[in-house]
Amino acid sequence: MITAFGADFDVEPGYLNTPSVGIPPRHVVDAVRSWVDDWAAGRISAPAMDGPVDVTRAAFAALTGFPTTDVAVGSVVSGLLGPVAASFPAGTRVLTAAGEFTSVSFPFAACGHEVTEVPVAAVGERAGDHDVVAVSVAQSADGTLVDLDALRGSGAVVVLDATQSLGWLPADLSWADVVVAGGYKWLLSPRGCAWGAFSARALERVTPSAAGWYAGEDRWDAVYGLPLRLAGTARRLDVSPAWSAFAGAAVALPWLAGLDRAAVHAHGVRLADRLRTALDLPPSSSPIVSIPGDPQRLLDAGVRCAARAGATRVGLHLHNTDADVDLVLDALR
């Protein structure tokens, strides 16, 4: 067991794979187990699950800087971005980063847009030449951060995937048009929950093409029959939630939103910087580190990591300590 930021984590040293799957603290696990026990005993009430879902909506708003009414719930990032991509006419000029995670780029390419890839360092300077910028705040493969300040003043419609940054990067993203994130990495929630925050101009243009009963103004009055009666807020982009996932997220997200975000950021980046310095890697302000070479030596030493883009990717989050960095360095010596 590891205790960090006032919570207990039932994980052994050597888990540096948060960019793939985040490790939840014990109180999040307990919430999911309790939900499963209630499910098994027939104690689950469908209307009662609206509460936990809306708790996550408010927490996601707090983490991104958007009003709660501008947040929609979903299950995966690409499912939230599909209607966004479809809201632009075919051939729209879209800018993304080279090697971008395809849940961001594929929806726009699939809708017939003119998608241009440039190095992530050039996205900010090239943004003004495009109608839309769709990019991750932190790149999945190596944690490189996009220049948010340059995007903010670009004039383009800015679509951000915060899956690899939300939970450790203390950044106000409320100026963007769309911000999406999956919950199962740095947000320490079960897989099956995701959120999207939408500006007024984004909400105005996006058709809720995946709308079902959960997108209704009154969910429990929108179960059967026409006419169409969607919510007047971003809830009209909701999809029916995976309850077990949101049972955990309803505990994880408010807890993360209540932490000292500067301290969370400093913790992960300090450990990552120690690793980068020891390995003669370029400095960065990200807790994600890309180490040249195959991950097998680390895996053999008990370090949980991932192979990404021809290198070894590790990530340092709340539960990680200097002992984890030592494990990596000892394995590579």
C-alpha positions, -999 to +999 in steps of 0.1 A: +000+000+000+012+035-008-003+066+009-002+099-011-022+131-011-043+118+018-053+086+000-043+050+000-033+031-032-032-007-032-004-008-057+032-020-054+062+001-064+070+001-101+037+010-116+045+038-141+018+032-166-008+058-157-008+071-194-023+037-202-044+029-172-046+050-140-045+034-105-075+045-084-071+052-047-088+028-023-118+050-017-126+050-054-123+012-055-146+009-025-172+030-043-172+007-073-173-024-052-202-011-032-220-004-065-214-039-077-226-053-044-258-032-047-262-044-083-258-081-072-284-076-045-309-058-067-305-025-049-297-004-080-322+023-089-318+037-124-331+072-116-308+073-085-278+070-108-285+105-122-269+119-091-235+104-094-234+112-131-241+148-124-215+149-097-189+140-123-203+167-146-197+194-119-163+181-111-152+180-148-164+216-150-143+226-120-112+208-135-115+226-169-130+260-159-163+256-178-197+261-163-214+228-153-242+234-178-216+233-207-205+197-199-218+166-215-212+130-204-201+101-227-182+069-227-152+075-250-134+105-265-140+096-301-177+093-294-178+129-281-157+142-310-177+125-338-206+149-337-181+178-334-163+167-366-195+162-384-207+197-376-182+212-402-187+210-439-165+184-457-132+198-467-128+220-436-091+228-429-082+210-397-048+211-380-035+184-358-002+172-344+019+147-362+015+114-344-017+126-327-038+100-308-062+088-334-093+092-313-087+129-319-077+129-356-098+100-370-132+116-364-122+146-385-105+125-413-135+102-414-158+132-420-138+141-452-120+171-438-086+183-450-065+173-420-029+186-418-003+171-395+026+192-382+050+187-353+033+196-320+057+224-315+044+241-347+007+237-340+004+270-323+021+290-350+002+273-378-032+274-361-043+307-377-040+292-411-068+266-404-104+266-395-102+240-367-073+228-345-079+194-330-050+184-307-042+168-273-030+191-246-003+166-238+007+141-265+000+105-257+033+091-269+057+113-250+038+139-230+048+169-251+026+199-243+009+220-270+013+258-268-021+266-253-014+304-253-007+304-290-039+285-297-060+308-275-053+337-298-053+319-331-089+326-342-094+289-351-120+267-335-100+249-309-108+213-299-086+199-271-082+164-258-072+166-222-071+129-215-033+129-209-033+162-189-064+166-169-057+154-133-021+168-132-019+199-153-034+230-135-046+248-166-078+268-172-092+255-205-125+274-205-115+295-235-114+265-258-144+256-280-144+219-270-125+200-243-128+163-240-112+137-217-115+100-209-116+091-172-095+060-170-060+074-171-050+105-150-085+109-137-083+075-119-118+064-129-130+031-144-130+028-182-163+037-197-167+074-187-157+105-206-167+141-207-169+170-231-171+207-223-185+229-251-184+267-257-216+285-267-205+286-304-197+249-303-230+240-287-248+261-314-233+242-343-231+206-330-261+184-339-268+158-311-268+130-336-263+103-309-291+117-288-312+092-268-334+094-238-305+105-216-302+137-237-338+148-228-347+179-209-365+157-184-347+123-188-375+103-174-401+120-196-380+114-227-380+077-227-408+071-252-422+088-282-418+121-301-417+151-303-380+157-299-375+173-265-337+177-258-321+195-230-313+231-235-278+228-221-249+206-231-268+177-217-284+173-251-251+158-261-252+132-233-252+095-241-266+070-216-238+064-190-221+032-180-233+033-144-205+013-128-179+036-143-196+067-131-200+052-096-162+054-094-158+086-112-183+103-089-158+098-061-125+102-081-132+135-099-144+156-070-115+143-049-090+153-077-107+187-082-102+193-045-065+186-044-038+213-045-033+211-083+000+230-082+013+204-057+000+175-079+018+190-109+050+196-090+050+161-076+048+143-110+071+167-128+098+166-101+100+128-104+099+129-142+126+156-142+148+135-120+144+106-144+151+128-175+182+143-159+197+109-150+190+096-186+203+128-203+169+135-218+156+169-228+138+189-200+100+190-200+072+202-178+053+169-182+052+138-159+052+116-190+087+105-201+096+088-234+128+067-230+145+056-262+145+018-266+124-012-260+106-016-227+117-052-220+145-044-196+121-023-175+093-050-177+118-077-166+127-055-136+090-052-125+084-018-139+050-014-155+053+008-186+043+008-223+059+007-257+047+038-276+060+053-309+092+032-309+102+041-274+093+033-238+067+055-221+064+060-184+042+083-164+045+096-128+013+104-109+001+107-073+011+073-060+046+073-075+077+080-054+115+083-058+116+045-053+099+042-087+125+063-103+152+043-087+137+011-101+138+025-136+174+038-133+186+005-117+171-015-146+187+007-172+222+008-157 
